[in-house]
Amino acid sequence: MLGRRIGGESHDDDAPERAVGMPWEHKARLTGNWLVTYAWAVDDVFRALADPTRRDLLDRLYRQDGQTLRALAADYPMTRIGVMKHLQVLEDAGVVVSKRRGREKLHFLNPIPIRLVHDRWVSKYAEPWVAALNDIKQELERTMEKVFEIYIRTTPERLWDAITDSETRTKFQFGNRVESTWTPGSAYQVTNPHANGPLIEGENVEVDPPRRLVQTARALWGEDVVNEGTTRVTWEIEPVGDSCRLTVTHDQLRDGANSQLFGGWPMILSGLKTWIETGEVLTTPGSLMYA
């Protein structure tokens, strides 16, 4: 089968177009304050979504997150290497995140770059509230584990302080406060002055500043989420040059868990990035809940 040339490079027919130059995390750089919630290399995101095979891979991860290459490559009329190259393009664009689980490498859908592209290019042409309700319904349903990743221009210490400081937490998590001593085994509680009672409570299972925080979480804001029981949230901070990569893993969710438990993470992490990089509060549907 004849190859083709893209950007001066030779490619096999079943190989996707590759982003030229640096890895995705090094290309995700700000060029002005207006890009604060749009740090991903937008060309990479659009390129990743332009190919029907890559869109189908994202759909497969949406239907069942955390899949191996072998599972994702099933039924495709191309080699496993071809599928792997498509996954690499999706990882370079940040819309797929891979994590090791023993000897397996699992792939997870990361909706944040798509959400940021949506906020910049789509939301101003659509009714925001309709889009927000659609996000809650469709985004990240029927999963046991969800992984969210975002890059923030800051230090690990400042990022850790933002996550654990009660006053700062109000700036990016819908006006909510978090109270804890932040020691291993200690309890924590999330509250809001406009709510009738605690919203979330749990235990700090692992506290390793400024790198890793593992918490149990029991949602209390409504009977429908109370019935979901206890889940787990892991915050992982990794320095990357003048920025930090923040990965939030929300797992131990029952299959088909209520999407209220995890649907707000893109808004929370976008709000965290905006607050740290500009000192401004990002308006989201979640931030208007208790306004």
C-alpha positions as CSV (number, residue, x, y, z in Angstrom):
1,M,0.0,0.0,0.0
2,L,1.4,3.4,-1.0
3,G,2.4,5.8,1.7
4,R,1.6,9.5,1.8
5,R,3.5,12.6,2.8
6,I,2.2,15.0,5.4
7,G,4.2,18.0,6.4
8,G,7.3,16.6,4.6
9,E,7.2,13.3,6.5
10,S,6.3,9.9,5.1
11,H,3.3,8.1,6.6
12,D,1.6,4.7,6.2
13,D,-2.0,4.8,5.0
14,D,-3.4,3.6,8.4
15,A,-1.2,6.0,10.3
16,P,-2.9,9.3,11.6
17,E,-1.5,12.7,11.0
18,R,1.0,13.6,13.7
19,A,1.5,17.0,15.3
20,V,4.9,18.3,14.3
21,G,7.3,19.5,16.9
22,M,7.2,19.3,20.7
23,P,5.0,17.0,22.8
24,W,1.6,18.3,23.7
25,E,2.5,19.4,27.2
26,H,5.3,21.6,25.9
27,K,3.1,23.2,23.3
28,A,0.4,24.1,25.7
29,R,1.7,27.5,26.5
30,L,-0.2,30.8,27.2
31,T,0.3,33.7,24.9
32,G,-2.1,36.1,26.7
33,N,-4.6,36.3,29.6
34,W,-7.5,35.7,27.3
35,L,-6.2,32.2,26.7
36,V,-6.1,31.3,30.4
37,T,-8.8,28.6,30.0
38,Y,-7.6,27.7,26.5
39,A,-4.0,26.6,27.1
40,W,-4.2,23.5,25.1
41,A,-2.7,23.6,21.6
42,V,-6.0,24.2,19.8
43,D,-4.7,23.0,16.5
44,D,-3.9,19.6,18.0
45,V,-7.4,19.3,19.5
46,F,-9.0,20.1,16.1
47,R,-6.6,17.8,14.3
48,A,-7.4,15.0,16.7
49,L,-11.1,15.4,16.2
50,A,-10.9,15.8,12.4
51,D,-10.3,12.1,11.8
52,P,-13.3,9.7,12.0
53,T,-11.3,6.9,13.5
54,R,-10.1,9.1,16.3
55,R,-13.7,10.4,16.9
56,D,-14.8,6.8,17.0
57,L,-12.1,5.9,19.6
58,L,-13.3,8.8,21.8
59,D,-16.9,7.5,21.4
60,R,-15.7,4.0,22.5
61,L,-14.0,5.5,25.6
62,Y,-17.1,7.5,26.3
63,R,-19.2,4.4,26.3
64,Q,-16.6,2.4,28.4
65,D,-13.7,4.3,29.9
66,G,-10.3,2.8,30.9
67,Q,-9.8,0.4,27.9
68,T,-6.6,-1.3,26.7
69,L,-5.2,-1.0,23.2
70,R,-6.2,-4.5,22.5
71,A,-9.8,-3.8,23.4
72,L,-9.9,-0.5,21.5
73,A,-8.3,-2.1,18.3
74,A,-11.0,-4.8,18.1
75,D,-13.1,-4.7,14.9
76,Y,-11.0,-1.9,13.2
77,P,-9.9,-2.7,9.6
78,M,-6.3,-1.7,10.4
79,T,-3.3,-3.0,12.3
80,R,-3.1,-2.5,16.1
81,I,-0.1,-0.2,15.4
82,G,-2.3,2.0,13.3
83,V,-4.8,2.3,16.2
84,M,-1.9,3.0,18.6
85,K,-0.8,5.9,16.4
86,H,-4.3,7.3,16.4
87,L,-4.3,7.0,20.2
88,Q,-1.0,8.8,20.4
89,V,-2.4,11.8,18.4
90,L,-5.3,11.9,20.9
91,E,-2.9,11.8,23.9
92,D,-0.8,14.6,22.2
93,A,-3.9,16.7,22.1
94,G,-4.7,15.9,25.7
95,V,-8.2,14.4,25.0
96,V,-7.0,10.9,26.1
97,V,-4.9,10.1,29.2
98,S,-3.2,6.8,29.7
99,K,-2.4,5.2,33.1
100,R,-0.7,2.0,34.0
101,R,-2.6,-0.7,36.0
102,G,-0.1,-3.4,36.7
103,R,1.0,-4.8,33.3
104,E,-1.8,-3.1,31.4
105,K,-1.9,0.4,29.9
106,L,-5.5,1.8,30.2
107,H,-6.8,4.7,28.1
108,F,-9.2,7.3,29.6
109,L,-11.2,10.1,28.0
110,N,-10.2,13.5,29.2
111,P,-13.0,16.0,28.3
112,I,-11.3,19.1,29.5
113,P,-9.5,20.2,26.3
114,I,-12.7,19.6,24.3
115,R,-14.6,21.6,26.9
116,L,-12.1,24.5,26.7
117,V,-12.4,24.5,22.9
118,H,-16.2,24.5,23.3
119,D,-16.0,27.4,25.7
120,R,-13.9,29.4,23.3
121,W,-15.5,28.6,20.0
122,V,-19.0,27.0,20.5
123,S,-20.6,28.3,23.7
124,K,-20.9,31.9,22.4
125,Y,-23.1,30.6,19.6
126,A,-25.3,28.4,21.7
127,E,-27.5,28.8,24.8
128,P,-25.2,28.2,27.8
129,W,-27.7,26.6,30.0
130,V,-28.8,24.1,27.4
131,A,-25.1,23.2,26.9
132,A,-24.6,22.9,30.6
133,L,-27.5,20.5,31.1
134,N,-26.4,18.5,28.1
135,D,-22.9,18.2,29.7
136,I,-24.3,16.9,32.9
137,K,-26.4,14.3,31.1
138,Q,-23.8,13.1,28.5
139,E,-20.4,13.7,29.9
140,L,-18.6,10.8,31.5
141,E,-21.6,8.5,32.1
142,R,-21.6,4.8,33.1
143,T,-18.1,4.6,34.3
144,M,-16.2,3.1,37.2
145,E,-13.3,5.5,37.0
146,K,-12.7,8.9,35.5
147,V,-9.4,10.7,34.9
148,F,-9.1,14.5,34.4
149,E,-5.9,16.3,33.5
150,I,-5.1,20.0,33.2
151,Y,-1.9,22.1,33.0
152,I,-1.6,25.2,35.3
153,R,1.2,27.8,35.2
154,T,2.2,27.7,38.9
155,T,4.4,25.8,41.4
156,P,3.5,22.6,43.1
157,E,3.4,24.4,46.5
158,R,1.0,27.1,45.4
159,L,-1.2,24.5,43.7
160,W,-1.3,22.4,46.8
161,D,-2.2,25.4,48.9
162,A,-5.0,26.3,46.5
163,I,-6.5,22.8,46.8
164,T,-6.3,22.7,50.6
165,D,-7.0,26.3,51.6
166,S,-10.6,26.8,52.5
167,E,-10.9,30.5,51.4
168,T,-9.2,29.8,48.0
169,R,-11.4,26.8,47.5
170,T,-14.4,29.1,47.4
171,K,-12.9,30.8,44.3
172,F,-13.0,27.8,42.1
173,Q,-15.4,25.2,43.6
174,F,-18.8,26.9,43.4
175,G,-18.3,29.0,46.5
176,N,-17.7,25.9,48.7
177,R,-15.4,25.8,51.6
178,V,-13.3,22.8,52.8
179,E,-12.3,22.3,56.4
180,S,-9.7,19.8,57.6
181,T,-6.4,19.4,59.5
182,W,-4.9,17.7,56.3
183,T,-3.2,14.9,58.1
184,P,-3.4,11.2,57.1
185,G,-6.6,9.7,58.5
186,S,-8.2,13.1,59.3
187,A,-11.7,14.0,58.3
188,Y,-12.7,16.8,55.9
189,Q,-16.0,18.5,55.1
190,V,-17.2,20.6,52.2
191,T,-19.8,23.2,53.0
192,N,-21.5,26.2,51.4
193,P,-23.0,29.1,53.4
194,H,-26.2,28.9,51.2
195,A,-26.7,25.2,51.6
196,N,-28.7,23.6,54.4
197,G,-26.0,21.2,55.5
198,P,-22.6,19.6,54.5
199,L,-22.2,18.9,50.8
200,I,-19.4,16.3,51.0
201,E,-17.6,14.6,53.8
202,G,-14.8,12.0,53.8
203,E,-11.4,11.0,55.0
204,N,-7.9,12.1,53.9
205,V,-6.4,8.6,53.2
206,E,-3.1,9.8,51.9
207,V,-1.5,13.3,52.4
208,D,1.8,13.9,50.7
209,P,2.3,17.6,50.1
210,P,2.8,19.0,47.5
211,R,2.5,15.9,45.3
212,R,-0.5,13.6,46.2
213,L,-3.8,13.7,48.1
214,V,-6.1,10.7,48.3
215,Q,-9.6,11.2,49.8
216,T,-12.7,9.3,50.2
217,A,-15.8,11.2,49.3
218,R,-19.5,10.8,50.2
219,A,-21.8,13.3,48.6
220,L,-24.6,14.6,50.8
221,W,-26.3,17.4,48.8
222,G,-29.3,15.2,47.8
223,E,-30.9,11.9,48.4
224,D,-30.1,10.7,44.9
225,V,-26.3,11.1,45.5
226,V,-26.4,10.0,49.1
227,N,-27.5,6.6,47.9
228,E,-24.4,6.3,45.7
229,G,-22.2,5.7,48.8
230,T,-18.5,6.5,49.2
231,T,-16.1,7.1,46.3
232,R,-12.5,8.1,46.1
233,V,-10.7,11.1,44.7
234,T,-7.0,11.3,44.0
235,W,-5.1,14.6,43.3
236,E,-1.7,14.2,41.7
237,I,0.6,17.2,41.1
238,E,3.7,16.9,38.8
239,P,5.9,19.8,37.9
240,V,6.5,20.4,34.2
241,G,8.9,23.3,33.5
242,D,7.2,26.5,34.7
243,S,3.8,24.7,35.0
244,C,2.2,21.8,36.9
245,R,0.2,18.9,35.5
246,L,-2.7,18.2,37.8
247,T,-4.4,14.8,37.4
248,V,-7.6,14.1,39.3
249,T,-8.8,10.5,39.3
250,H,-12.3,9.9,40.6
251,D,-12.8,6.2,41.0
252,Q,-14.6,3.5,43.1
253,L,-17.8,4.7,41.4
254,R,-20.5,2.1,40.9
255,D,-21.3,1.3,37.3
256,G,-23.9,3.8,36.1
257,A,-23.3,6.1,39.0
258,N,-25.1,9.4,39.2
259,S,-23.3,11.9,36.9
260,Q,-23.6,14.6,39.6
261,L,-20.8,12.9,41.4
262,F,-18.2,13.6,38.7
263,G,-19.7,15.9,36.1
264,G,-18.5,19.1,37.8
265,W,-14.8,18.3,37.6
266,P,-14.2,20.1,34.2
267,M,-15.7,23.3,35.7
268,I,-13.8,23.0,39.0
269,L,-10.4,22.5,37.3
270,S,-11.0,25.2,34.8
271,G,-12.0,27.5,37.7
272,L,-8.8,26.5,39.6
273,K,-6.6,27.3,36.6
274,T,-8.3,30.6,36.0
275,W,-8.0,31.7,39.7
276,I,-4.3,30.7,40.0
277,E,-3.2,32.3,36.7
278,T,-5.3,35.5,36.8
279,G,-6.8,35.9,40.3
280,E,-10.2,36.0,38.7
281,V,-13.3,33.8,39.4
282,L,-14.5,31.8,36.4
283,T,-18.3,31.9,35.9
284,T,-19.7,28.4,35.2
285,P,-23.1,26.9,35.7
286,G,-21.8,25.3,38.9
287,S,-20.6,28.7,40.3
288,L,-24.1,30.1,39.8
289,M,-25.8,27.3,41.7
290,Y,-25.6,29.1,45.1
291,A,-25.3,32.6,43.7
